């Protein structure tokens, strides 16, 4: 059967299934992907078998020309194959994120330093003092406690010199963290301080989820930069390639937006239509990636500069991401399992995107 026959939905004379595409082509274990093609369901109307490498996934919906499958836990990047009536389809490559560390509590993007070490919070519920506030994961994925006794560590950012800063949504303070993990107050009175980011001349921006974006100059003068609709959880901040600040913050709506704030503090809506948008990053081509839902499907959404949105990674419970060396990404998940218990994890995904580098601060 030729390509034109498959596009017209005609069956193969031998009933052999054929995969035309997988959307999205990357996922976390537990994420749902849509597989399109032909002859994907057995003639007896039984469900087909789907294998991700050597591990079988579950089929949620099946028809002749598409099916929805859940990526099984333990799967890794490699071929997905559909089997029906004793026939196996052509293999189609899928990228699967691999867990690095579990039993954390990130509430925003992980952060990477210049050497590629990963930093992630154990934030805890508000007012909860956790034994470790920030963990350091080295390039060999060894995990060590890095910061202790910082209540509700929320968002982490580095300036161009490699200096770490972290916000606390408990006391509204932004702290400066030394290489040995000790910390000192940098700016106070930031309300419910959540997302933080630096601009290209070294100003630090802090999102107070009650509705304010603060601007802290290098001499520590504090200004109100912009006001937004309050968020039910946190603001997440990232600077785009042209110096505009982009902000997400989930509200009670299921049709939230990404805000764009120009250097003068003027707020506009860059994109509307996301469910619970959280951590954000830019790649070198100006695409914005958001941990959110799009049309009811949770994962990482890519929003192109022209505003076109697509789901790029399937996966539940995502709260943030960071671009990593080697055109890869670090993904953070956080899932509540009780009134005060959260299970979080950090994953690595070979994804072929290159992150926007830190701003080139003026000297």
LOKE-160654 format. One record per residue (C-alpha): chain; x, y, z; residue number from 1; residue in three letters. Coordinates in steps of 0.05 Angstrom, whole numbers, plus 5000, padded with zeros to 4 digits. Layout:
ATOM   kette      x      y      z    nr   rest
ATOM       A      X      Y      Z   NUM    ALA
...
% end
This chain:
ATOM   kette      x      y      z    nr   rest
ATOM       A   5000   5000   5000     1    UNK
ATOM       A   5028   5068   4980     2    UNK
ATOM       A   5032   5132   5018     3    UNK
ATOM       A   4971   5161   4983     4    UNK
ATOM       A   4930   5100   5002     5    UNK
ATOM       A   4948   5108   5075     6    UNK
ATOM       A   4931   5181   5074     7    UNK
ATOM       A   4862   5163   5046     8    UNK
ATOM       A   4852   5114   5102     9    UNK
ATOM       A   4853   5051   5058    10    UNK
ATOM       A   4871   4986   5092    11    UNK
ATOM       A   4934   4948   5076    12    UNK
ATOM       A   4919   4882   5040    13    UNK
ATOM       A   4957   4843   5093    14    UNK
ATOM       A   4928   4882   5152    15    UNK
ATOM       A   4996   4905   5175    16    UNK
ATOM       A   4992   4968   5219    17    UNK
ATOM       A   5030   5029   5198    18    UNK
ATOM       A   5051   5088   5242    19    UNK
ATOM       A   5050   5155   5207    20    UNK
ATOM       A   5066   5199   5267    21    UNK
ATOM       A   5067   5207   5342    22    UNK
ATOM       A   5043   5271   5375    23    UNK
ATOM       A   5076   5298   5415    24    UNK
ATOM       A   5141   5263   5399    25    UNK
ATOM       A   5167   5270   5471    26    UNK
ATOM       A   5136   5251   5537    27    UNK
ATOM       A   5146   5236   5610    28    UNK
ATOM       A   5128   5166   5635    29    UNK
ATOM       A   5054   5169   5647    30    UNK
ATOM       A   5043   5220   5591    31    UNK
ATOM       A   4993   5207   5536    32    UNK
ATOM       A   5012   5208   5462    33    UNK
ATOM       A   4969   5205   5400    34    UNK
ATOM       A   4993   5156   5347    35    UNK
ATOM       A   4966   5164   5277    36    UNK
ATOM       A   4969   5117   5218    37    UNK
ATOM       A   4929   5061   5186    38    UNK
ATOM       A   4905   4991   5206    39    UNK
ATOM       A   4919   5008   5279    40    UNK
ATOM       A   4862   4966   5307    41    UNK
ATOM       A   4852   4890   5298    42    UNK
ATOM       A   4793   4869   5255    43    UNK
ATOM       A   4760   4836   5315    44    UNK
ATOM       A   4755   4905   5347    45    UNK
ATOM       A   4803   4885   5402    46    UNK
ATOM       A   4853   4935   5426    47    UNK
ATOM       A   4922   4933   5394    48    UNK
ATOM       A   4986   4925   5433    49    UNK
ATOM       A   5034   4983   5438    50    UNK
ATOM       A   5106   4975   5460    51    UNK
ATOM       A   5154   5030   5478    52    UNK
ATOM       A   5220   4994   5468    53    UNK
ATOM       A   5213   4930   5509    54    UNK
ATOM       A   5157   4956   5554    55    UNK
ATOM       A   5084   4952   5538    56    UNK
ATOM       A   5042   5015   5545    57    UNK
ATOM       A   4968   5020   5557    58    UNK
ATOM       A   4919   5037   5501    59    UNK
ATOM       A   4866   5086   5523    60    UNK
ATOM       A   4830   5097   5457    61    UNK
ATOM       A   4838   5060   5392    62    UNK
ATOM       A   4811   5064   5321    63    UNK
ATOM       A   4836   5046   5252    64    UNK
ATOM       A   4873   5111   5240    65    UNK
ATOM       A   4893   5135   5309    66    UNK
ATOM       A   4901   5113   5381    67    UNK
ATOM       A   4918   5145   5448    68    UNK
ATOM       A   4971   5109   5489    69    UNK
ATOM       A   5001   5122   5557    70    UNK
ATOM       A   5077   5119   5560    71    UNK
ATOM       A   5095   5065   5612    72    UNK
ATOM       A   5139   5078   5672    73    UNK
ATOM       A   5208   5049   5659    74    UNK
ATOM       A   5206   5066   5585    75    UNK
ATOM       A   5265   5103   5553    76    UNK
ATOM       A   5275   5140   5488    77    UNK
ATOM       A   5270   5093   5428    78    UNK
ATOM       A   5220   5061   5380    79    UNK
ATOM       A   5146   5053   5392    80    UNK
ATOM       A   5114   4994   5355    81    UNK
ATOM       A   5041   4974   5347    82    UNK
ATOM       A   5021   4900   5340    83    UNK
ATOM       A   4955   4875   5312    84    UNK
ATOM       A   4934   4807   5286    85    UNK
ATOM       A   5004   4780   5292    86    UNK
ATOM       A   5033   4837   5251    87    UNK
ATOM       A   5079   4892   5277    88    UNK
ATOM       A   5083   4963   5250    89    UNK
ATOM       A   5142   5003   5229    90    UNK
ATOM       A   5180   5032   5289    91    UNK
ATOM       A   5173   5106   5304    92    UNK
ATOM       A   5221   5143   5349    93    UNK
ATOM       A   5195   5175   5414    94    UNK
ATOM       A   5236   5213   5465    95    UNK
ATOM       A   5221   5195   5538    96    UNK
ATOM       A   5245   5234   5598    97    UNK
ATOM       A   5287   5196   5648    98    UNK
ATOM       A   5279   5208   5723    99    UNK
ATOM       A   5341   5236   5757   100    UNK
ATOM       A   5319   5249   5828   101    UNK
ATOM       A   5255   5237   5866   102    UNK
ATOM       A   5225   5257   5933   103    UNK
ATOM       A   5234   5332   5922   104    UNK
ATOM       A   5184   5390   5923   105    UNK
ATOM       A   5198   5438   5866   106    UNK
ATOM       A   5147   5493   5854   107    UNK
ATOM       A   5183   5529   5797   108    UNK
ATOM       A   5238   5518   5746   109    UNK
ATOM       A   5301   5481   5766   110    UNK
ATOM       A   5364   5523   5754   111    UNK
ATOM       A   5432   5506   5724   112    UNK
ATOM       A   5498   5540   5738   113    UNK
ATOM       A   5553   5552   5687   114    UNK
ATOM       A   5583   5483   5700   115    UNK
ATOM       A   5517   5447   5688   116    UNK
ATOM       A   5501   5431   5760   117    UNK
ATOM       A   5426   5429   5774   118    UNK
ATOM       A   5393   5462   5833   119    UNK
ATOM       A   5322   5446   5855   120    UNK
ATOM       A   5281   5464   5916   121    UNK
ATOM       A   5247   5424   5969   122    UNK
ATOM       A   5198   5480   5981   123    UNK
ATOM       A   5147   5448   6029   124    UNK
ATOM       A   5078   5475   6045   125    UNK
ATOM       A   5075   5548   6065   126    UNK
ATOM       A   5104   5557   6135   127    UNK
ATOM       A   5136   5487   6134   128    UNK
ATOM       A   5209   5484   6152   129    UNK
ATOM       A   5241   5427   6113   130    UNK
ATOM       A   5309   5396   6132   131    UNK
ATOM       A   5338   5416   6064   132    UNK
ATOM       A   5315   5477   6024   133    UNK
ATOM       A   5355   5468   5960   134    UNK
ATOM       A   5390   5407   5932   135    UNK
ATOM       A   5450   5407   5884   136    UNK
ATOM       A   5453   5353   5830   137    UNK
ATOM       A   5521   5350   5797   138    UNK
ATOM       A   5535   5330   5725   139    UNK
ATOM       A   5540   5257   5746   140    UNK
ATOM       A   5471   5263   5779   141    UNK
ATOM       A   5498   5257   5849   142    UNK
ATOM       A   5451   5292   5897   143    UNK
ATOM       A   5475   5332   5957   144    UNK
ATOM       A   5440   5381   6005   145    UNK
ATOM       A   5461   5452   5987   146    UNK
ATOM       A   5419   5501   6027   147    UNK
ATOM       A   5385   5488   6094   148    UNK
ATOM       A   5340   5529   6140   149    UNK
ATOM       A   5312   5574   6085   150    UNK
ATOM       A   5237   5572   6093   151    UNK
ATOM       A   5196   5557   6031   152    UNK
ATOM       A   5251   5566   5978   153    UNK
ATOM       A   5212   5581   5915   154    UNK
ATOM       A   5249   5606   5853   155    UNK
ATOM       A   5323   5604   5837   156    UNK
ATOM       A   5361   5650   5789   157    UNK
ATOM       A   5434   5663   5773   158    UNK
ATOM       A   5464   5729   5751   159    UNK
ATOM       A   5519   5732   5699   160    UNK
ATOM       A   5574   5725   5752   161    UNK
ATOM       A   5545   5659   5775   162    UNK
ATOM       A   5516   5688   5839   163    UNK
ATOM       A   5454   5650   5862   164    UNK
ATOM       A   5390   5684   5886   165    UNK
ATOM       A   5329   5650   5914   166    UNK
ATOM       A   5260   5676   5934   167    UNK
ATOM       A   5220   5655   5995   168    UNK
ATOM       A   5144   5657   5990   169    UNK
ATOM       A   5142   5651   6066   170    UNK
ATOM       A   5173   5717   6086   171    UNK
ATOM       A   5174   5756   6021   172    UNK
ATOM       A   5250   5759   6019   173    UNK
ATOM       A   5300   5747   5963   174    UNK
ATOM       A   5364   5716   5990   175    UNK
ATOM       A   5434   5716   5961   176    UNK
ATOM       A   5466   5647   5967   177    UNK
ATOM       A   5541   5637   5973   178    UNK
ATOM       A   5579   5578   5940   179    UNK
ATOM       A   5581   5542   6007   180    UNK
ATOM       A   5505   5545   6014   181    UNK
ATOM       A   5502   5600   6066   182    UNK
ATOM       A   5453   5656   6051   183    UNK
ATOM       A   5438   5728   6069   184    UNK
ATOM       A   5380   5775   6056   185    UNK
ATOM       A   5384   5814   5991   186    UNK
ATOM       A   5315   5847   5989   187    UNK
ATOM       A   5255   5845   6035   188    UNK
ATOM       A   5182   5864   6032   189    UNK
ATOM       A   5167   5828   5967   190    UNK
ATOM       A   5098   5803   5989   191    UNK
ATOM       A   5089   5730   5970   192    UNK
ATOM       A   5154   5727   5931   193    UNK
ATOM       A   5154   5674   5877   194    UNK
ATOM       A   5187   5678   5808   195    UNK
ATOM       A   5252   5718   5798   196    UNK
ATOM       A   5293   5736   5737   197    UNK
ATOM       A   5349   5784   5716   198    UNK
ATOM       A   5347   5832   5657   199    UNK
ATOM       A   5406   5848   5613   200    UNK
ATOM       A   5432   5906   5656   201    UNK
ATOM       A   5429   5869   5722   202    UNK
ATOM       A   5361   5889   5750   203    UNK
ATOM       A   5326   5834   5789   204    UNK
ATOM       A   5251   5824   5780   205    UNK
ATOM       A   5209   5791   5832   206    UNK
ATOM       A   5137   5767   5824   207    UNK
ATOM       A   5093   5778   5885   208    UNK
ATOM       A   5036   5730   5870   209    UNK
ATOM       A   4986   5778   5902   210    UNK
ATOM       A   4993   5822   5840   211    UNK
ATOM       A   5058   5860   5836   212    UNK
ATOM       A   5122   5853   5796   213    UNK
ATOM       A   5179   5888   5833   214    UNK
ATOM       A   5243   5914   5802   215    UNK
ATOM       A   5306   5914   5845   216    UNK
ATOM       A   5363   5956   5816   217    UNK
ATOM       A   5435   5934   5826   218    UNK
ATOM       A   5440   5986   5883   219    UNK
ATOM       A   5380   5951   5915   220    UNK
ATOM       A   5330   6006   5904   221    UNK
ATOM       A   5261   5975   5897   222    UNK
ATOM       A   5208   5997   5847   223    UNK
ATOM       A   5138   5973   5828   224    UNK
ATOM       A   5149   5952   5756   225    UNK
ATOM       A   5079   5925   5737   226    UNK
ATOM       A   5015   5900   5767   227    UNK
ATOM       A   4977   5837   5745   228    UNK
ATOM       A   4918   5795   5764   229    UNK
ATOM       A   4935   5756   5828   230    UNK
ATOM       A   4957   5683   5820   231    UNK
ATOM       A   4931   5625   5861   232    UNK
ATOM       A   5000   5594   5865   233    UNK
ATOM       A   5059   5632   5837   234    UNK
ATOM       A   5085   5679   5783   235    UNK
ATOM       A   5139   5651   5737   236    UNK
ATOM       A   5185   5699   5701   237    UNK
ATOM       A   5231   5696   5641   238    UNK
ATOM       A   5262   5748   5595   239    UNK
ATOM       A   5253   5741   5520   240    UNK
ATOM       A   5307   5754   5467   241    UNK
ATOM       A   5286   5827   5458   242    UNK
ATOM       A   5286   5848   5531   243    UNK
ATOM       A   5213   5839   5546   244    UNK
ATOM       A   5193   5804   5611   245    UNK
ATOM       A   5144   5746   5604   246    UNK
ATOM       A   5102   5723   5662   247    UNK
ATOM       A   5055   5666   5677   248    UNK
ATOM       A   5012   5657   5739   249    UNK
ATOM       A   4954   5608   5746   250    UNK
ATOM       A   4887   5638   5766   251    UNK
ATOM       A   4819   5608   5779   252    UNK
ATOM       A   4807   5609   5703   253    UNK
ATOM       A   4821   5549   5659   254    UNK
ATOM       A   4839   5596   5601   255    UNK
ATOM       A   4899   5633   5629   256    UNK
ATOM       A   4949   5676   5592   257    UNK
ATOM       A   5022   5692   5584   258    UNK
ATOM       A   5036   5766   5598   259    UNK
ATOM       A   5089   5807   5562   260    UNK
ATOM       A   5116   5868   5598   261    UNK
ATOM       A   5159   5916   5558   262    UNK
ATOM       A   5219   5952   5590   263    UNK
ATOM       A   5174   6010   5609   264    UNK
ATOM       A   5127   5966   5650   265    UNK
ATOM       A   5070   5965   5599   266    UNK
ATOM       A   5032   5899   5605   267    UNK
ATOM       A   5000   5863   5545   268    UNK
ATOM       A   4975   5793   5533   269    UNK
ATOM       A   5023   5751   5491   270    UNK
ATOM       A   4981   5688   5490   271    UNK
ATOM       A   4915   5665   5521   272    UNK
ATOM       A   4888   5595   5525   273    UNK
ATOM       A   4931   5556   5574   274    UNK
ATOM       A   4910   5515   5634   275    UNK
ATOM       A   4949   5528   5698   276    UNK
ATOM       A   5012   5557   5664   277    UNK
ATOM       A   5074   5554   5708   278    UNK
ATOM       A   5150   5551   5693   279    UNK
ATOM       A   5174   5583   5628   280    UNK
ATOM       A   5239   5587   5587   281    UNK
ATOM       A   5260   5612   5519   282    UNK
ATOM       A   5302   5578   5466   283    UNK
ATOM       A   5352   5613   5420   284    UNK
ATOM       A   5300   5619   5365   285    UNK
ATOM       A   5252   5658   5409   286    UNK
ATOM       A   5203   5602   5423   287    UNK
ATOM       A   5172   5603   5492   288    UNK
ATOM       A   5162   5537   5530   289    UNK
ATOM       A   5110   5534   5585   290    UNK
ATOM       A   5093   5479   5634   291    UNK
ATOM       A   5017   5480   5625   292    UNK
ATOM       A   4957   5449   5592   293    UNK
ATOM       A   4935   5463   5521   294    UNK
ATOM       A   4866   5440   5499   295    UNK
ATOM       A   4862   5397   5561   296    UNK
ATOM       A   4928   5362   5549   297    UNK
ATOM       A   4982   5373   5602   298    UNK
ATOM       A   5056   5378   5587   299    UNK
ATOM       A   5105   5428   5557   300    UNK
ATOM       A   5073   5477   5508   301    UNK
ATOM       A   5115   5513   5456   302    UNK
ATOM       A   5091   5582   5436   303    UNK
ATOM       A   5125   5608   5373   304    UNK
ATOM       A   5140   5683   5366   305    UNK
ATOM       A   5078   5689   5321   306    UNK
ATOM       A   5035   5661   5377   307    UNK
ATOM       A   5023   5591   5348   308    UNK
ATOM       A   5020   5540   5405   309    UNK
ATOM       A   5034   5465   5403   310    UNK
ATOM       A   5042   5412   5456   311    UNK
ATOM       A   5115   5389   5452   312    UNK
ATOM       A   5121   5343   5512   313    UNK
ATOM       A   5065   5302   5543   314    UNK
ATOM       A   5064   5293   5619   315    UNK
ATOM       A   5024   5308   5681   316    UNK
ATOM       A   5045   5348   5743   317    UNK
ATOM       A   5098   5390   5708   318    UNK
ATOM       A   5115   5454   5745   319    UNK
ATOM       A   5178   5478   5710   320    UNK
ATOM       A   5236   5465   5663   321    UNK
ATOM       A   5306   5489   5646   322    UNK
ATOM       A   5348   5482   5584   323    UNK
ATOM       A   5411   5440   5595   324    UNK
ATOM       A   5477   5429   5557   325    UNK
ATOM       A   5475   5382   5498   326    UNK
ATOM       A   5408   5407   5472   327    UNK
ATOM       A   5369   5375   5528   328    UNK
ATOM       A   5321   5397   5583   329    UNK
ATOM       A   5311   5386   5657   330    UNK
ATOM       A   5238   5378   5676   331    UNK
ATOM       A   5208   5386   5745   332    UNK
ATOM       A   5144   5353   5769   333    UNK
ATOM       A   5105   5360   5833   334    UNK
ATOM       A   5044   5319   5852   335    UNK
ATOM       A   5002   5328   5915   336    UNK
ATOM       A   4984   5262   5948   337    UNK
ATOM       A   4949   5288   6011   338    UNK
ATOM       A   4932   5351   6048   339    UNK
ATOM       A   5004   5369   6062   340    UNK
ATOM       A   5045   5316   6024   341    UNK
ATOM       A   5076   5328   5955   342    UNK
ATOM       A   5117   5280   5913   343    UNK
ATOM       A   5164   5316   5865   344    UNK
ATOM       A   5218   5294   5817   345    UNK
ATOM       A   5269   5319   5767   346    UNK
ATOM       A   5276   5288   5698   347    UNK
ATOM       A   5325   5293   5640   348    UNK
ATOM       A   5300   5296   5568   349    UNK
ATOM       A   5343   5293   5506   350    UNK
ATOM       A   5301   5342   5467   351    UNK
ATOM       A   5344   5379   5416   352    UNK
ATOM       A   5330   5450   5439   353    UNK
ATOM       A   5382   5502   5458   354    UNK
ATOM       A   5363   5551   5512   355    UNK
ATOM       A   5369   5626   5508   356    UNK
ATOM       A   5434   5644   5545   357    UNK
ATOM       A   5436   5690   5605   358    UNK
ATOM       A   5432   5764   5588   359    UNK
ATOM       A   5497   5798   5572   360    UNK
ATOM       A   5497   5847   5630   361    UNK
ATOM       A   5528   5915   5619   362    UNK
ATOM       A   5591   5930   5659   363    UNK
% end
